[in-house]
Amino acid sequence: MQVYKEMDIGTAKISLEEMEGIRHYMLDVISPEERYSVSEYKKQAEEKIEEILKKGKTPIIVGGTGLYIETLINRN
């Protein structure tokens, strides 16, 4: 649910203060009126992971449902 814009209440979305200056990805990426699938998540997440790795940083994957995490772990 954290991928949806304007859905801050009830999603436990991290606040700017809680981020403490650390860049967070995949938050507020789509309107609630639009469809969003696991395959779209996987594509976007893999792009962000590559972007982070190119910066010499280590991506940390947190949150979401097991289904979404599973798509990244089993990259078939």
Backbone bond lengths (Angstrom), bond angles and torsions (degrees), N, CA, C in turn:
res aa  C-N    CA-C-N  psi(-1)  N-CA   C-N-CA  omega(-1)  CA-C   N-CA-C  phi
1 M - - - 1.448 - - 1.531 111.67 -
2 Q 1.330 116.71 -20.51 1.457 119.33 -177.29 1.524 113.37 -71.89
3 V 1.322 117.29 -13.17 1.465 119.99 176.69 1.518 111.21 -72.68
4 Y 1.331 117.43 -20.02 1.458 121.53 -176.12 1.521 112.50 -83.42
5 K 1.316 115.10 133.33 1.459 121.81 175.20 1.525 109.00 -67.43
6 E 1.311 116.22 150.66 1.459 124.38 174.09 1.529 113.60 64.31
7 M 1.317 118.56 16.37 1.466 120.47 177.11 1.529 109.06 -115.50
8 D 1.319 115.15 64.23 1.460 120.49 -176.58 1.527 112.20 -86.79
9 I 1.313 116.97 -30.28 1.461 120.90 -179.15 1.521 108.98 -87.06
10 G 1.310 117.40 131.21 1.456 122.15 176.79 1.523 115.01 85.61
11 T 1.334 117.74 1.39 1.465 120.53 -179.66 1.523 112.74 -113.97
12 A 1.301 117.00 -3.60 1.466 122.80 -177.33 1.522 111.68 58.29
13 K 1.339 116.21 31.01 1.461 121.05 178.94 1.529 109.64 -64.67
14 I 1.295 116.03 134.73 1.465 122.05 -177.87 1.534 110.34 -66.12
15 S 1.317 116.37 141.61 1.463 121.06 178.65 1.530 109.48 -88.63
16 L 1.324 115.66 165.23 1.466 120.14 177.71 1.526 111.09 -59.35
17 E 1.322 116.41 -38.79 1.462 120.33 179.35 1.530 111.17 -63.86
18 E 1.324 116.04 -41.51 1.462 120.56 -179.20 1.527 112.70 -68.14
19 M 1.339 117.24 -25.86 1.465 120.92 179.36 1.520 112.14 -67.12
20 E 1.316 116.37 -24.58 1.464 122.56 178.61 1.525 112.74 49.08
21 G 1.332 116.08 41.99 1.457 121.06 176.59 1.519 115.06 80.18
22 I 1.320 117.72 1.11 1.476 121.35 179.99 1.520 108.91 -90.59
23 R 1.314 116.81 128.50 1.457 122.17 -179.05 1.522 110.96 -66.23
24 H 1.321 116.20 129.91 1.458 123.03 176.42 1.530 107.81 -115.88
25 Y 1.304 116.51 138.35 1.460 122.53 -177.13 1.526 110.33 -111.94
26 M 1.293 116.14 161.98 1.470 123.74 173.49 1.528 113.51 67.20
27 L 1.315 117.47 25.93 1.456 122.24 172.45 1.523 108.18 -107.34
28 D 1.316 116.74 138.11 1.470 121.48 176.03 1.533 112.29 56.88
29 V 1.312 117.63 48.23 1.465 120.37 -176.93 1.524 113.82 -98.96
30 I 1.333 118.38 -12.58 1.457 119.78 -176.22 1.531 110.06 -148.25
31 S 1.315 114.82 149.85 1.456 120.99 177.67 1.528 110.14 -74.45
32 P 1.333 117.92 145.13 1.466 120.11 178.42 1.530 113.61 -60.90
33 E 1.319 117.60 -21.46 1.453 121.35 179.42 1.533 112.55 -77.48
34 E 1.329 117.12 -14.62 1.465 121.28 -177.75 1.525 110.77 -93.65
35 R 1.332 115.18 153.01 1.458 120.86 176.04 1.530 108.80 -79.13
36 Y 1.316 114.62 147.09 1.469 120.34 179.39 1.517 107.29 -145.00
37 S 1.319 116.65 131.62 1.464 120.29 -175.67 1.520 111.09 -121.43
38 V 1.315 114.59 168.79 1.456 121.19 176.95 1.523 109.93 -61.51
39 S 1.321 117.51 -39.11 1.469 119.76 -179.77 1.524 111.20 -66.15
40 E 1.327 117.73 -35.87 1.467 120.14 176.02 1.528 110.25 -67.38
41 Y 1.323 115.84 -41.66 1.460 120.11 176.95 1.527 110.45 -58.82
42 K 1.332 116.15 -47.52 1.465 120.78 -177.54 1.521 110.68 -59.11
43 K 1.328 116.92 -45.98 1.467 121.24 -179.89 1.524 110.70 -60.80
44 Q 1.327 116.98 -49.06 1.466 120.54 -179.01 1.526 111.94 -65.67
45 A 1.316 116.36 -41.68 1.468 120.09 -179.26 1.528 110.80 -64.76
46 E 1.321 117.30 -42.15 1.468 120.23 178.77 1.525 111.24 -63.67
47 E 1.330 117.29 -37.12 1.469 120.62 176.19 1.527 110.60 -63.47
48 K 1.330 116.16 -43.31 1.469 120.10 179.37 1.522 111.35 -66.75
49 I 1.324 116.92 -39.10 1.464 120.58 178.01 1.525 109.94 -60.69
50 E 1.324 117.32 -45.38 1.471 121.26 178.44 1.527 110.86 -62.03
51 E 1.320 116.60 -42.13 1.466 121.70 178.78 1.536 110.62 -59.46
52 I 1.310 116.38 -44.45 1.464 121.35 179.94 1.525 110.90 -66.65
53 L 1.328 116.97 -43.69 1.468 120.77 179.50 1.519 111.49 -62.69
54 K 1.328 118.09 -37.73 1.469 121.59 178.59 1.520 112.04 -63.99
55 K 1.326 116.72 -24.07 1.458 121.68 177.16 1.524 111.56 -83.16
56 G 1.344 116.37 -1.21 1.453 120.34 -178.36 1.517 113.21 78.74
57 K 1.310 116.37 17.76 1.462 121.64 -179.05 1.527 109.82 -104.44
58 T 1.308 116.06 165.40 1.462 122.06 177.96 1.523 108.77 -105.68
59 P 1.332 117.26 118.39 1.469 118.49 177.76 1.521 110.66 -73.36
60 I 1.305 115.79 143.58 1.461 122.02 176.17 1.522 107.01 -119.82
61 I 1.318 115.73 120.34 1.459 121.14 -177.78 1.528 108.11 -96.68
62 V 1.329 116.99 120.42 1.460 121.43 -179.49 1.526 109.61 -138.73
63 G 1.306 115.25 159.77 1.454 121.11 174.83 1.515 113.41 75.12
64 G 1.301 114.97 -174.69 1.451 120.32 179.68 1.514 112.75 79.51
65 T 1.308 115.10 -176.48 1.461 120.11 179.91 1.515 109.80 -95.86
66 G 1.303 115.84 163.33 1.462 120.67 178.20 1.516 112.24 -57.80
67 L 1.325 117.48 -34.81 1.466 121.15 179.79 1.526 110.79 -60.18
68 Y 1.299 117.33 -43.85 1.465 120.68 -178.13 1.525 110.86 -68.94
69 I 1.319 116.81 -42.73 1.461 120.58 178.37 1.535 109.81 -64.30
70 E 1.318 116.35 -41.24 1.468 121.60 179.69 1.536 111.56 -58.12
71 T 1.318 117.37 -37.47 1.476 119.61 179.85 1.519 111.97 -64.97
72 L 1.326 117.24 -29.63 1.465 120.01 178.42 1.519 111.81 -81.66
73 I 1.319 116.57 -35.36 1.466 120.48 -179.58 1.525 110.95 -69.53
74 N 1.309 116.25 -47.80 1.470 122.26 179.06 1.519 108.77 -97.85
75 R 1.306 116.61 81.13 1.461 123.54 -171.73 1.526 112.43 -76.25
76 N 1.299 118.67 47.46 1.469 122.24 178.71 1.507 111.05 -85.08
